[in-house]
């Protein structure tokens, strides 16, 4: 039997108070079931992975489409689901607040809002802060402990100013975010500095060339993988299909031995 949303929310909140944990990012119900079958304790959506399933690039999905996607993942497994809500699908504080409310209404027990707009770039500090405060206030009004993550995106978009990252992390902390996140950090000393800047849990985006142990040692409480799993799968698809097309070679075909167990078939 599926746990209630409140039960999932309590489990998710408790994970942030225990040992550091991995939260992988499925892109559909099948990948969610596989990850649950592998023993992970929570899941997070991936905006880029989900956009791929619709044949689009990251950033080209609407809030309505995300709200339809959330129950697909939520109902696929008994695990808590947190949602990548990008910039809240609009620049205003009320847009960020609405995205949190709609994700929660669709079954999510957590969600993130970023301070970046694909049209105008990184939001002005004061606007970014207002957006976090609005999202945090909406999350706090829910009748279960929704875990709200505030993201500062400068390292993903050409600005490696660590002081600005830390300034925003601290401000978002004070504005009511439950978890802080600065994706795109690639130096362990930078990750360590960000984690040390707040007493709240910090989510760190994993990347090739670094180990889980190193990220935990740097202070990460939650480690996510964004679109890496989705695009690792896509890369395997491209490789197998290219061999098939060019030389008629089917040797890359694989079927996971426990797939039917994970899918319940």
Secondary structure per residue as TSV (DSSP state, phi and psi in degrees):
chain	resnum	aa	ss	phi	psi
A	1	X	-	360.0	139.2
A	2	X	-	-68.7	134.6
A	3	X	-	-66.5	159.3
A	4	X	-	-72.3	165.2
A	5	X	H	-60.6	-40.4
A	6	X	H	-63.2	-39.7
A	7	X	H	-65.7	-41.8
A	8	X	H	-62.7	-40.6
A	9	X	H	-63.1	-42.0
A	10	X	H	-65.0	-41.4
A	11	X	H	-63.1	-41.9
A	12	X	H	-66.3	-44.4
A	13	X	H	-61.2	-39.9
A	14	X	H	-64.4	-33.5
A	15	X	H	-59.5	-31.7
A	16	X	T	-76.6	-8.0
A	17	X	T	-106.9	-6.3
A	18	X	S	-102.8	-146.8
A	19	X	S	-68.1	151.7
A	20	X	-	-53.4	144.5
A	21	X	E	-139.6	154.1
A	22	X	E	-88.8	134.7
A	23	X	E	-124.8	97.0
A	24	X	B	-74.7	165.2
A	25	X	-	-119.6	93.7
A	26	X	-	-73.1	161.2
A	27	X	S	-118.1	-7.0
A	28	X	S	-158.4	179.4
A	29	X	H	-63.6	-38.9
A	30	X	H	-63.4	-46.3
A	31	X	H	-67.3	-32.4
A	32	X	H	-63.5	-43.3
A	33	X	H	-66.2	-38.7
A	34	X	H	-62.1	-45.5
A	35	X	H	-65.8	-38.1
A	36	X	H	-64.4	-41.5
A	37	X	H	-64.0	-24.8
A	38	X	T	-84.2	-2.9
A	39	X	T	99.2	7.8
A	40	X	-	-68.7	154.1
A	41	X	S	-101.0	-11.7
A	42	X	E	-159.4	160.7
A	43	X	E	-131.0	152.8
A	44	X	E	-132.4	142.0
A	45	X	-	-72.6	162.4
A	46	X	-	-123.6	121.0
A	47	X	H	-62.8	-40.3
A	48	X	H	-70.7	-41.0
A	49	X	H	-64.8	-42.0
A	50	X	H	-66.5	-42.3
A	51	X	H	-58.5	-38.7
A	52	X	H	-59.6	-39.9
A	53	X	H	-63.1	-20.2
A	54	X	T	-98.4	4.4
A	55	X	T	74.8	30.8
A	56	X	-	-128.9	163.2
A	57	X	-	-81.6	160.9
A	58	X	T	-55.1	141.6
A	59	X	T	90.3	4.1
A	60	X	-	-117.8	34.1
A	61	X	-	-119.7	145.5
A	62	X	-	-93.8	163.7
A	63	X	H	-60.9	-41.1
A	64	X	H	-57.9	-40.5
A	65	X	H	-68.6	-39.1
A	66	X	H	-64.5	-41.1
A	67	X	H	-63.6	-30.3
A	68	X	H	-76.3	-30.1
A	69	X	H	-73.4	-36.1
A	70	X	H	-57.1	-49.5
A	71	X	H	-63.8	-28.5
A	72	X	H	-60.6	-45.9
A	73	X	H	-74.8	-41.3
A	74	X	H	-61.4	-40.6
A	75	X	H	-84.8	-10.3
A	76	X	H	-73.4	-28.7
A	77	X	S	-142.9	168.3
A	78	X	S	-85.2	7.8
A	79	X	S	-82.9	151.2
A	80	X	E	-63.2	145.0
A	81	X	E	-124.2	127.8
A	82	X	E	-107.7	148.0
A	83	X	E	-117.3	131.9
A	84	X	E	-76.8	107.1
A	85	X	-	-101.1	18.3
A	86	X	T	45.8	-127.6
A	87	X	T	-93.4	14.7
A	88	X	-	84.4	6.4
A	89	X	S	62.9	37.8
A	90	X	S	165.6	156.6
A	91	X	S	-83.4	-18.5
A	92	X	S	-81.5	154.2
A	93	X	H	-55.3	-37.7
A	94	X	H	-68.1	-25.4
A	95	X	H	-66.5	-44.9
A	96	X	H	-61.9	-42.4
A	97	X	H	-63.9	-42.6
A	98	X	H	-63.8	-39.5
A	99	X	H	-61.1	-42.2
A	100	X	H	-61.8	-47.4
A	101	X	H	-61.9	-41.9
A	102	X	H	-72.6	-36.3
A	103	X	H	-63.6	-43.3
A	104	X	H	-62.8	-40.3
A	105	X	H	-65.5	-23.0
A	106	X	T	-89.5	-5.2
A	107	X	T	119.4	-7.1
A	108	X	-	-70.3	151.8
A	109	X	S	-116.5	5.7
A	110	X	E	-161.5	163.8
A	111	X	E	-170.3	157.0
A	112	X	E	-121.7	148.0
A	113	X	E	-126.7	134.1
A	114	X	E	-107.2	165.7
A	115	X	S	-105.2	35.8
A	116	X	E	-132.0	136.9
A	117	X	E	-118.0	129.4
A	118	X	T	-65.5	-19.2
A	119	X	T	-89.4	-38.8
A	120	X	T	-115.4	-5.5
A	121	X	E	90.2	-156.1
A	122	X	E	-67.2	132.8
A	123	X	-	-66.0	145.9
A	124	X	-	-51.0	144.7
A	125	X	H	-52.6	-49.4
A	126	X	H	-64.6	-41.1
A	127	X	H	-65.3	-43.4
A	128	X	H	-57.9	-42.0
A	129	X	H	-66.8	-41.0
A	130	X	H	-62.5	-38.2
A	131	X	H	-66.6	-43.1
A	132	X	H	-63.7	-43.9
A	133	X	H	-61.5	-40.7
A	134	X	H	-66.2	-43.2
A	135	X	H	-65.2	-42.2
A	136	X	H	-64.1	-39.6
A	137	X	H	-64.5	-40.9
A	138	X	H	-65.6	-42.9
A	139	X	H	-61.0	-39.2
A	140	X	H	-69.6	-22.4
A	141	X	H	-82.9	-10.9
A	142	X	S	-69.6	159.0
A	143	X	S	-90.6	20.4
A	144	X	S	-149.1	161.0
A	145	X	-	-78.1	82.6
A	146	X	-	-69.8	129.5
A	147	X	E	-94.5	108.7
A	148	X	E	-97.3	126.5
A	149	X	E	-109.3	127.0
A	150	X	E	-102.7	130.8
A	151	X	E	-113.8	138.4
A	152	X	-	-115.2	126.7
A	153	X	-	-104.1	4.5
A	154	X	G	-57.9	-35.2
A	155	X	G	-69.8	-19.6
A	156	X	G	-84.3	-12.3
A	157	X	T	-130.6	41.6
A	158	X	T	85.8	4.7
A	159	X	-	-120.5	107.1
A	160	X	-	-98.5	27.2
A	161	X	-	-73.2	99.2
A	162	X	H	-66.7	-34.0
A	163	X	H	-61.9	-40.7
A	164	X	H	-66.0	-39.9
A	165	X	H	-58.0	-48.6
A	166	X	H	-66.8	-38.8
A	167	X	H	-56.7	-45.1
A	168	X	H	-72.0	-39.9
A	169	X	H	-57.0	-46.6
A	170	X	H	-66.1	-39.6
A	171	X	H	-67.6	-41.5
A	172	X	H	-66.2	-34.7
A	173	X	H	-58.2	-52.3
A	174	X	H	-64.9	-27.6
A	175	X	T	-78.2	-6.5
A	176	X	T	115.6	4.2
A	177	X	-	-64.0	143.8
A	178	X	S	-86.1	-31.7
A	179	X	E	-135.1	145.1
A	180	X	E	-113.7	152.1
A	181	X	E	-154.3	126.1
A	182	X	-	-125.7	80.5
A	183	X	T	-63.2	150.6
A	184	X	T	99.4	-5.7
A	185	X	-	-67.0	130.0
A	186	X	-	-122.0	0.6
A	187	X	-	-115.2	130.3
A	188	X	H	-60.1	-33.5
A	189	X	H	-67.6	-31.6
A	190	X	H	-70.7	-41.7
A	191	X	H	-61.2	-42.6
A	192	X	H	-61.8	-41.1
A	193	X	H	-66.0	-40.6
A	194	X	H	-67.3	-44.2
A	195	X	H	-63.6	-33.5
A	196	X	H	-76.4	-13.4
A	197	X	T	-80.7	-9.4
A	198	X	-	-143.6	149.7
A	199	X	S	-86.8	-8.5
A	200	X	S	-83.7	162.1
A	201	X	E	-61.2	143.5
A	202	X	E	-117.0	129.7
A	203	X	E	-88.7	135.5
A	204	X	E	-121.9	136.1
A	205	X	E	-84.6	120.2
A	206	X	-	-68.1	157.0
A	207	X	-	-152.6	156.2
A	208	X	T	-59.7	141.9
A	209	X	T	96.7	-2.7
A	210	X	-	-127.4	147.5
A	211	X	-	-99.7	161.1
A	212	X	H	-57.4	-43.5
A	213	X	H	-59.6	-38.9
A	214	X	H	-67.3	-39.3
A	215	X	H	-67.2	-40.7
A	216	X	H	-64.5	-43.3
A	217	X	H	-61.4	-30.7
A	218	X	T	-77.9	-9.1
A	219	X	T	116.1	0.8
A	220	X	-	-65.4	134.2
A	221	X	S	-95.9	-35.1
A	222	X	E	-130.5	131.9
A	223	X	E	-121.0	118.4
A	224	X	E	-110.8	169.8
A	225	X	-	-123.2	3.2
A	226	X	T	55.3	-132.3
A	227	X	T	-89.1	6.8
A	228	X	H	-59.1	-44.6
A	229	X	H	-65.2	-42.6
A	230	X	H	-59.9	-44.7
A	231	X	H	-82.9	-18.8
A	232	X	H	-65.6	-41.6
A	233	X	H	-65.1	-41.2
A	234	X	H	-64.0	-38.9
A	235	X	H	-62.4	-40.6
A	236	X	H	-64.3	-38.3
A	237	X	H	-60.4	-47.3
A	238	X	H	-62.8	-43.2
A	239	X	H	-63.1	-47.4
A	240	X	H	-65.6	-42.5
A	241	X	H	-68.0	-34.6
A	242	X	H	-66.4	-43.3
A	243	X	H	-61.9	-40.7
A	244	X	H	-64.0	-44.5
A	245	X	H	-69.8	-44.2
A	246	X	H	-83.8	-37.3
A	247	X	H	-130.1	7.0
A	248	X	-	65.7	29.0
A	249	X	-	-99.3	121.1
A	250	X	-	-106.0	14.1
A	251	X	T	-70.1	-15.0
A	252	X	T	-79.8	-8.7
A	253	X	-	-64.9	135.6
A	254	X	-	-138.7	149.3
A	255	X	-	-131.0	119.1
A	256	X	-	-57.9	136.9
A	257	X	T	-66.8	-26.5
A	258	X	T	-108.8	16.4
A	259	X	H	-58.5	-46.5
A	260	X	H	-63.4	-34.8
A	261	X	H	-62.0	-44.4
A	262	X	H	-67.7	-34.2
A	263	X	H	-88.2	-4.6
A	264	X	T	76.3	25.0
A	265	X	-	-116.8	360.0
